[in-house]
Amino acid sequence: MHASFMPPRQVKIGDAAAFVGSTPRAIRHYHEIGLLPEPERGGDGRRRYGYEDMIRLLWIRRMADAGIALDDIRDAFTEDAASAGADSGGDGEGIAGVLERLEETLAAQEAELRRQRTVVRRMRAEGSRMGLLSDFVTERLKNLPEGSLRQADLDSLLVTERIFGPLGAALQAARFVALATHPALREESDRIDDAEEALDDSVAVDDPRVARVAVERHAFESALQAVIEESGLDEDDDALCDAWDALHPATADDSGGDEDAAGLGSGRREAASMSAVDAIGKMPYDFSPARLRCMELAEELSARDALKRSGR
């Protein structure tokens, strides 16, 4: 072979980096973390890289491009050297194990990406706020007239789903279905909401307006419940619960914990990182003392009516 075409027996770090598609800085880092043994230095004090060094660098570059962490590559080389000898460059058990773990990680990432794409598609198809809710909730709202749901309705469902899970939000959706399909009821709801908002921090808890608005709220909720029953939405609730139970069979773990707080039956609670009580305790509110007292009075009226209906 002509002398001008003879490759050098050893090359400097810049040439090594250029050949493998890396940088001198990266190669120095490989030395620092024990991924690449320090080569011998020439008479000028500079590192010189031989054939085996280049093979190792190519391995490192290809494995890093595949997404394998440098620490994992180093550990794999160490395991292979221990099992097959320090000079082995073969595909030993260490590298095979790293590749197996990487494939599992990539499979999980692919599944997560598919889930995210599904959510994004739903948000594009159904609108950003509607798409934030789970399918179990939006399925109940799909047949409503366009524009009949308000942003506040969807926001309320989003909060409910976070606290009580998809079933809790799907059950609450009956309220907004009734309001969306009964304009007079929606108008009365707006009037009561405005009256409650007027009970701000300037209103004392014993102000007569507090009790009056509580009576109005109770009357409205009774009328709303009557519409829900007349429309058959309460029967849809039963079907929703059955569907949820079919999708989430009861287990032994469903018998304790925050089941009562969540207001859901056995097998109907969404697996979450916190209980419903914890979630409610972390959700801020802007109700004044007067408005809170109004809510308490309305609940007392509802409880009293329930006792009457039960014949006690």
C-alpha contacts under 8 A as a table, 3 or more apart, distances in Angstrom:
res1	aa1	res2	aa2	distance
1	M	5	F	6.76
1	M	6	M	6.76
2	H	5	F	5.52
2	H	6	M	6.67
3	A	6	M	5.19
8	P	11	V	6.53
9	R	50	G	6.40
9	R	51	Y	7.66
10	Q	48	R	5.61
10	Q	49	Y	5.15
10	Q	50	G	4.70
10	Q	51	Y	7.44
11	V	15	D	6.09
11	V	16	A	6.36
11	V	48	R	5.33
11	V	49	Y	5.19
11	V	50	G	6.76
12	K	15	D	5.49
12	K	16	A	6.27
12	K	46	R	7.22
12	K	47	R	6.10
12	K	48	R	5.01
12	K	49	Y	6.26
13	I	16	A	4.99
13	I	17	A	6.03
13	I	24	P	5.92
13	I	27	I	7.75
13	I	47	R	6.42
13	I	48	R	6.76
13	I	49	Y	6.96
14	G	17	A	5.17
14	G	18	A	6.16
14	G	23	T	7.27
14	G	24	P	5.76
15	D	18	A	5.06
15	D	19	F	6.12
16	A	19	F	5.23
16	A	20	V	6.45
16	A	49	Y	6.95
16	A	54	M	6.86
17	A	20	V	5.50
17	A	21	G	5.92
17	A	22	S	4.71
17	A	23	T	4.87
17	A	24	P	5.60
17	A	27	I	7.14
18	A	21	G	5.15
18	A	22	S	6.12
18	A	23	T	6.86
19	F	22	S	7.69
20	V	54	M	7.57
20	V	57	L	6.73
20	V	58	L	5.80
20	V	61	R	7.13
21	G	61	R	7.85
22	S	26	A	6.62
22	S	27	I	7.51
22	S	61	R	7.51
23	T	26	A	5.20
23	T	27	I	6.46
24	P	27	I	5.10
24	P	28	R	6.19
25	R	28	R	5.15
25	R	29	H	6.30
26	A	29	H	5.00
26	A	30	Y	6.36
27	I	30	Y	4.98
27	I	31	H	6.49
27	I	36	L	7.86
28	R	31	H	5.10
28	R	32	E	6.35
29	H	32	E	4.94
29	H	33	I	6.36
30	Y	33	I	5.48
30	Y	34	G	6.20
30	Y	35	L	4.90
30	Y	36	L	5.31
31	H	34	G	5.24
31	H	35	L	5.97
31	H	36	L	5.01
31	H	37	P	5.98
31	H	38	E	5.95
32	E	35	L	7.63
33	I	36	L	7.93
34	G	37	P	6.39
34	G	74	R	7.01
35	L	70	L	7.52
35	L	71	D	7.78
35	L	73	I	7.40
35	L	74	R	4.86
35	L	77	F	8.00
36	L	53	D	7.81
36	L	56	R	7.42
36	L	57	L	7.73
38	E	47	R	7.93
39	P	47	R	6.03
39	P	48	R	6.13
39	P	49	Y	6.19
39	P	53	D	7.88
40	E	47	R	5.97
40	E	48	R	6.02
40	E	49	Y	7.76
41	R	44	D	7.53
41	R	45	G	5.29
41	R	46	R	5.00
41	R	47	R	4.25
41	R	48	R	5.51
42	G	45	G	5.31
42	G	46	R	5.58
42	G	47	R	6.38
42	G	48	R	6.32
43	G	46	R	7.49
49	Y	53	D	5.69
49	Y	54	M	6.91
50	G	53	D	5.28
50	G	54	M	6.40
51	Y	54	M	5.18
51	Y	55	I	6.36
52	E	55	I	5.05
52	E	56	R	6.22
53	D	56	R	5.11
53	D	57	L	6.16
54	M	57	L	4.93
54	M	58	L	6.13
55	I	58	L	5.12
55	I	59	W	6.25
56	R	59	W	5.03
56	R	60	I	6.19
56	R	89	G	7.87
57	L	60	I	5.01
57	L	61	R	6.09
58	L	61	R	5.11
58	L	62	R	6.09
59	W	62	R	5.33
59	W	63	M	6.04
60	I	63	M	5.25
60	I	64	A	5.95
60	I	70	L	7.92
60	I	73	I	7.11
61	R	64	A	5.16
61	R	65	D	6.09
62	R	65	D	5.10
62	R	66	A	6.34
63	M	66	A	5.03
63	M	67	G	6.69
63	M	68	I	5.69
63	M	73	I	7.39
64	A	67	G	5.16
64	A	68	I	5.00
64	A	69	A	6.41
64	A	70	L	6.78
65	D	68	I	7.32
67	G	102	L	7.67
68	I	72	D	6.62
68	I	73	I	6.74
68	I	98	V	7.72
68	I	99	L	7.90
68	I	102	L	6.77
69	A	72	D	5.24
69	A	73	I	6.36
70	L	73	I	4.98
70	L	74	R	6.19
71	D	74	R	5.10
71	D	75	D	6.20
72	D	75	D	5.06
72	D	76	A	6.03
72	D	98	V	6.76
73	I	76	A	5.07
73	I	77	F	6.23
73	I	95	I	7.28
73	I	98	V	7.64
74	R	77	F	5.19
74	R	78	T	6.21
75	D	78	T	4.98
75	D	79	E	6.17
75	D	94	G	7.37
76	A	79	E	5.15
76	A	80	D	6.14
76	A	93	E	7.88
76	A	94	G	4.23
76	A	95	I	4.81
76	A	97	G	7.86
76	A	98	V	6.77
77	F	80	D	5.12
77	F	81	A	6.03
77	F	94	G	6.68
77	F	95	I	6.92
78	T	81	A	5.13
78	T	82	A	6.19
78	T	94	G	7.70
79	E	82	A	5.14
79	E	83	S	6.29
79	E	93	E	7.43
79	E	94	G	5.10
80	D	83	S	5.20
80	D	84	A	5.78
80	D	85	G	7.36
80	D	86	A	7.92
80	D	88	S	7.43
80	D	90	G	7.96
80	D	91	D	7.81
80	D	92	G	5.17
80	D	93	E	6.36
80	D	94	G	5.34
80	D	95	I	7.27
81	A	84	A	5.32
81	A	85	G	4.67
81	A	86	A	4.35
81	A	87	D	6.99
81	A	88	S	6.28
82	A	85	G	5.73
82	A	86	A	6.73
83	S	92	G	7.94
84	A	87	D	7.99
84	A	88	S	5.95
84	A	92	G	7.55
85	G	88	S	5.50
91	D	94	G	8.00
91	D	95	I	6.26
91	D	96	A	6.86
92	G	95	I	5.76
92	G	96	A	6.28
93	E	96	A	4.91
93	E	97	G	5.91
94	G	97	G	5.23
94	G	98	V	6.39
95	I	98	V	5.03
95	I	99	L	6.16
96	A	99	L	5.10
96	A	100	E	6.19
97	G	100	E	5.07
97	G	101	R	6.30
98	V	101	R	5.18
98	V	102	L	6.09
99	L	102	L	4.95
99	L	103	E	6.11
100	E	103	E	5.19
100	E	104	E	6.41
101	R	104	E	5.13
101	R	105	T	6.25
102	L	105	T	5.00
102	L	106	L	6.10
103	E	106	L	5.07
103	E	107	A	6.09
104	E	107	A	5.09
104	E	108	A	6.32
105	T	108	A	5.15
105	T	109	Q	6.20
106	L	109	Q	4.89
106	L	110	E	6.05
107	A	110	E	5.05
107	A	111	A	6.28
108	A	111	A	5.10
108	A	112	E	6.25
109	Q	112	E	5.01
109	Q	113	L	6.10
110	E	113	L	5.02
110	E	114	R	6.18
111	A	114	R	5.11
111	A	115	R	6.28
112	E	115	R	5.02
112	E	116	Q	6.18
113	L	116	Q	5.00
113	L	117	R	6.08
114	R	117	R	5.09
114	R	118	T	6.17
115	R	118	T	5.10
115	R	119	V	6.38
116	Q	119	V	5.11
116	Q	120	V	6.20
117	R	120	V	5.02
117	R	121	R	6.05
118	T	121	R	5.15
118	T	122	R	6.20
119	V	122	R	5.09
119	V	123	M	6.15
119	V	131	G	6.92
119	V	132	L	7.46
120	V	123	M	5.03
120	V	124	R	6.19
120	V	131	G	7.75
121	R	124	R	5.10
121	R	125	A	6.05
122	R	125	A	5.04
122	R	126	E	5.76
122	R	127	G	7.61
122	R	131	G	5.12
123	M	126	E	5.35
123	M	127	G	5.02
123	M	128	S	4.50
123	M	129	R	7.13
123	M	130	M	6.79
123	M	131	G	3.88
123	M	132	L	6.52
124	R	127	G	5.48
124	R	128	S	6.38
124	R	131	G	7.39
125	A	131	G	7.68
126	E	130	M	5.85
126	E	131	G	5.55
127	G	130	M	5.45
127	G	131	G	5.77
128	S	131	G	5.17
128	S	132	L	6.41
129	R	132	L	5.30
129	R	133	L	7.34
129	R	151	Q	7.60
129	R	154	L	6.58
129	R	155	D	7.70
130	M	133	L	5.72
130	M	138	T	6.82
130	M	154	L	6.57
131	G	134	S	7.33
131	G	138	T	7.74
132	L	158	L	7.48
133	L	137	V	6.30
133	L	138	T	6.40
133	L	157	L	7.68
133	L	158	L	6.25
133	L	161	E	7.68
134	S	137	V	5.48
134	S	138	T	6.37
134	S	166	P	6.50
135	D	138	T	5.11
135	D	139	E	5.75
136	F	139	E	5.67
136	F	140	R	7.38
136	F	166	P	6.16
136	F	167	L	7.23
136	F	170	A	6.63
137	V	140	R	5.80
137	V	141	L	7.20
137	V	166	P	6.12
137	V	167	L	7.38
137	V	169	A	6.28
137	V	170	A	4.53
137	V	173	A	7.28
138	T	141	L	5.08
138	T	142	K	6.19
138	T	170	A	7.85
139	E	142	K	5.56
140	R	143	N	7.48
140	R	170	A	6.97
140	R	173	A	7.18
141	L	144	L	5.78
141	L	173	A	7.41
141	L	177	V	6.98
144	L	148	S	6.77
144	L	149	L	7.84
144	L	177	V	7.21
144	L	180	A	7.23
144	L	181	T	7.58
145	P	148	S	5.53
145	P	180	A	7.78
145	P	181	T	7.99
146	E	149	L	7.55
147	G	150	R	7.12
148	S	180	A	5.09
148	S	181	T	7.65
149	L	153	D	6.33
149	L	154	L	7.40
149	L	176	F	7.26
149	L	180	A	6.13
150	R	153	D	5.13
150	R	154	L	6.63
151	Q	154	L	5.27
151	Q	155	D	6.10
152	A	155	D	4.95
152	A	156	S	6.06
153	D	156	S	5.21
153	D	157	L	6.38
153	D	176	F	6.68
154	L	157	L	5.04
154	L	158	L	6.12
155	D	158	L	5.01
155	D	159	V	6.37
156	S	159	V	5.26
156	S	160	T	6.19
157	L	160	T	4.96
157	L	161	E	5.99
157	L	169	A	5.42
157	L	172	Q	7.20
157	L	173	A	7.10
158	L	161	E	5.20
158	L	162	R	6.37
158	L	169	A	7.50
159	V	162	R	5.18
159	V	163	I	6.41
160	T	163	I	5.17
160	T	164	F	5.70
160	T	165	G	6.98
160	T	168	G	6.63
160	T	169	A	5.31
160	T	172	Q	7.96
161	E	164	F	5.31
161	E	165	G	4.27
161	E	166	P	5.08
161	E	167	L	7.59
161	E	168	G	6.31
161	E	169	A	4.89
162	R	165	G	5.67
162	R	166	P	7.99
162	R	279	A	7.80
163	I	262	A	7.62
163	I	275	S	7.71
163	I	276	A	5.14
163	I	279	A	5.73
163	I	280	I	6.77
164	F	167	L	7.25
164	F	168	G	5.04
164	F	169	A	6.98
164	F	262	A	5.58
164	F	263	G	7.59
164	F	264	L	7.78
164	F	269	R	7.13
164	F	270	E	7.18
164	F	276	A	6.16
165	G	168	G	5.50
165	G	169	A	6.50
165	G	269	R	6.48
165	G	270	E	5.00
166	P	169	A	5.14
166	P	170	A	5.96
166	P	270	E	7.16
167	L	170	A	4.97
167	L	171	L	6.15
167	L	240	L	7.51
167	L	241	C	7.27
167	L	244	W	6.93
167	L	268	R	7.10
167	L	269	R	7.77
168	G	171	L	5.24
168	G	172	Q	6.27
168	G	263	G	7.99
168	G	264	L	7.36
169	A	172	Q	4.96
169	A	173	A	6.09
170	A	173	A	5.00
170	A	174	A	7.30
170	A	240	L	7.73
171	L	174	A	5.86
171	L	237	D	6.02
171	L	240	L	7.71
172	Q	175	R	5.70
172	Q	176	F	7.44
173	A	176	F	5.24
173	A	177	V	6.16
174	A	177	V	4.98
174	A	178	A	6.19
174	A	228	I	7.08
174	A	233	L	6.21
174	A	234	D	7.78
174	A	237	D	7.91
175	R	178	A	5.31
175	R	179	L	6.34
175	R	224	L	7.56
175	R	228	I	7.39
176	F	179	L	4.92
176	F	180	A	5.86
177	V	180	A	5.13
177	V	181	T	6.25
178	A	181	T	5.34
178	A	182	H	6.03
178	A	185	L	7.99
178	A	224	L	7.48
178	A	227	V	6.96
178	A	228	I	6.29
179	L	182	H	5.26
179	L	183	P	6.71
179	L	185	L	5.92
179	L	186	R	4.93
180	A	183	P	6.77
180	A	186	R	6.97
182	H	185	L	5.35
182	H	186	R	6.35
183	P	186	R	4.97
183	P	187	E	6.14
184	A	187	E	5.04
184	A	188	E	6.31
185	L	188	E	5.13
185	L	189	S	6.12
185	L	224	L	7.34
186	R	189	S	4.93
186	R	190	D	6.22
187	E	190	D	5.15
187	E	191	R	6.37
188	E	191	R	5.02
188	E	192	I	6.28
188	E	220	F	7.50
189	S	192	I	5.22
189	S	193	D	6.09
189	S	220	F	7.29
190	D	193	D	5.03
190	D	194	D	6.14
191	R	194	D	5.19
191	R	195	A	6.27
192	I	195	A	5.01
192	I	196	E	6.22
192	I	213	V	7.38
192	I	216	E	7.05
192	I	217	R	6.38
193	D	196	E	5.14
193	D	197	E	6.18
194	D	197	E	5.07
194	D	198	A	6.22
195	A	198	A	5.16
195	A	199	L	6.94
195	A	213	V	6.69
196	E	199	L	5.34
196	E	213	V	6.80
196	E	291	R	6.26
196	E	294	C	7.87
197	E	200	D	6.34
197	E	291	R	7.52
199	L	202	S	7.49
199	L	203	V	5.71
199	L	209	R	7.97
199	L	210	V	7.19
199	L	288	S	7.03
199	L	290	A	5.81
199	L	291	R	5.47
200	D	203	V	5.71
200	D	287	F	7.58
200	D	288	S	5.40
200	D	289	P	7.92
200	D	290	A	6.78
200	D	291	R	6.97
201	D	204	A	7.49
201	D	288	S	5.25
201	D	289	P	6.91
201	D	290	A	7.07
203	V	207	D	6.61
203	V	290	A	6.14
204	A	207	D	5.24
204	A	289	P	7.74
204	A	290	A	5.90
205	V	210	V	6.74
205	V	289	P	6.31
205	V	290	A	4.31
205	V	291	R	7.83
205	V	293	R	6.32
206	D	210	V	6.90
206	D	290	A	7.74
207	D	210	V	5.68
207	D	211	A	7.63
208	P	211	A	5.62
208	P	212	R	6.39
209	R	212	R	4.98
209	R	213	V	6.01
210	V	213	V	5.42
210	V	214	A	6.23
210	V	290	A	6.48
210	V	291	R	7.18
210	V	293	R	7.22
210	V	294	C	5.29
211	A	214	A	4.98
211	A	215	V	6.33
211	A	294	C	6.30
211	A	297	L	6.93
212	R	215	V	5.24
212	R	216	E	6.41
213	V	216	E	4.92
213	V	217	R	6.03
213	V	294	C	6.83
214	A	217	R	5.04
214	A	218	H	6.15
214	A	294	C	5.03
214	A	295	M	6.56
214	A	297	L	5.80
214	A	298	A	4.75
215	V	218	H	5.13
215	V	219	A	6.19
215	V	297	L	7.94
215	V	298	A	6.38
215	V	301	L	7.69
216	E	219	A	5.09
216	E	220	F	6.11
217	R	220	F	5.09
217	R	221	E	6.15
217	R	298	A	6.43
218	H	221	E	5.19
218	H	222	S	6.20
218	H	298	A	5.32
218	H	299	E	7.67
218	H	301	L	6.70
218	H	302	S	6.62
219	A	222	S	5.16
219	A	223	A	6.25
220	F	223	A	5.03
220	F	224	L	6.06
221	E	224	L	4.93
221	E	225	Q	6.08
222	S	225	Q	5.17
222	S	226	A	6.25
223	A	226	A	5.07
223	A	227	V	6.37
224	L	227	V	5.15
224	L	228	I	6.27
225	Q	228	I	4.98
225	Q	229	E	6.24
226	A	229	E	5.16
226	A	230	E	6.10
227	V	230	E	5.00
227	V	231	S	5.96
228	I	231	S	5.20
228	I	232	G	6.30
228	I	233	L	5.21
228	I	234	D	6.19
229	E	232	G	5.18
229	E	233	L	6.04
229	E	234	D	5.52
229	E	235	E	7.82
230	E	233	L	7.71
231	S	234	D	7.93
232	G	235	E	5.31
232	G	236	D	6.63
233	L	236	D	4.90
233	L	237	D	6.35
234	D	237	D	4.90
234	D	238	D	6.70
235	E	238	D	5.17
235	E	239	A	6.55
236	D	239	A	5.00
236	D	240	L	6.12
237	D	240	L	4.98
237	D	241	C	6.27
238	D	241	C	5.16
238	D	242	D	6.31
239	A	242	D	5.07
239	A	243	A	6.12
240	L	243	A	5.03
240	L	244	W	6.07
241	C	244	W	5.04
241	C	245	D	6.13
241	C	268	R	7.73
242	D	245	D	5.10
242	D	246	A	6.21
243	A	246	A	5.07
243	A	247	L	6.34
244	W	247	L	5.11
244	W	248	H	5.97
244	W	268	R	6.46
245	D	248	H	4.97
245	D	249	P	5.39
245	D	250	A	7.24
245	D	267	G	6.13
245	D	268	R	6.18
246	A	249	P	5.85
248	H	267	G	5.82
248	H	268	R	6.64
249	P	267	G	5.50
250	A	254	D	6.39
250	A	266	S	5.78
250	A	267	G	3.90
250	A	268	R	7.61
251	T	254	D	5.50
251	T	255	S	7.75
251	T	266	S	7.96
251	T	267	G	6.56
252	A	255	S	6.03
253	D	256	G	6.69
254	D	257	G	7.76
254	D	259	E	7.28
254	D	266	S	5.55
254	D	267	G	5.84
254	D	269	R	7.89
255	S	259	E	7.35
255	S	266	S	6.57
256	G	259	E	6.31
257	G	260	D	7.99
258	D	261	A	5.13
258	D	262	A	6.05
258	D	275	S	5.86
258	D	276	A	6.73
258	D	277	V	7.36
259	E	262	A	5.19
259	E	263	G	6.37
259	E	264	L	6.15
259	E	265	G	6.92
259	E	266	S	7.42
259	E	269	R	7.18
260	D	263	G	5.10
260	D	264	L	6.79
260	D	265	G	7.93
261	A	276	A	6.14
261	A	277	V	6.20
262	A	269	R	7.26
262	A	275	S	7.56
262	A	276	A	5.25
262	A	277	V	7.46
264	L	268	R	5.64
264	L	269	R	6.04
265	G	268	R	5.44
265	G	269	R	7.33
266	S	269	R	7.34
272	A	275	S	7.09
274	M	278	D	5.96
274	M	279	A	6.35
275	S	278	D	5.14
275	S	279	A	6.18
276	A	279	A	5.00
276	A	280	I	6.09
277	V	280	I	5.22
277	V	281	G	6.16
278	D	281	G	5.08
278	D	282	K	6.40
279	A	282	K	5.21
279	A	283	M	6.42
280	I	283	M	5.22
281	G	284	P	7.80
287	F	290	A	7.95
287	F	291	R	5.81
287	F	292	L	6.18
288	S	291	R	5.16
288	S	292	L	6.21
289	P	292	L	5.05
289	P	293	R	6.12
290	A	293	R	5.09
290	A	294	C	6.22
291	R	294	C	4.88
291	R	295	M	6.29
292	L	295	M	5.08
292	L	296	E	6.29
293	R	296	E	4.99
293	R	297	L	6.22
294	C	297	L	5.17
294	C	298	A	6.23
295	M	298	A	5.13
295	M	299	E	6.22
296	E	299	E	5.11
296	E	300	E	6.25
297	L	300	E	5.02
297	L	301	L	6.32
298	A	301	L	5.12
298	A	302	S	6.32
299	E	302	S	5.03
299	E	303	A	6.15
300	E	303	A	5.05
300	E	304	R	6.12
301	L	304	R	5.05
301	L	305	D	6.30
302	S	305	D	5.16
302	S	306	A	6.23
303	A	306	A	5.02
303	A	307	L	6.33
304	R	307	L	5.21
304	R	308	K	6.42
305	D	308	K	5.04
305	D	309	R	6.27
306	A	309	R	5.15
306	A	310	S	6.27
307	L	310	S	5.13
307	L	311	G	6.38
307	L	312	R	5.57
308	K	311	G	5.15
308	K	312	R	6.03
309	R	312	R	7.77
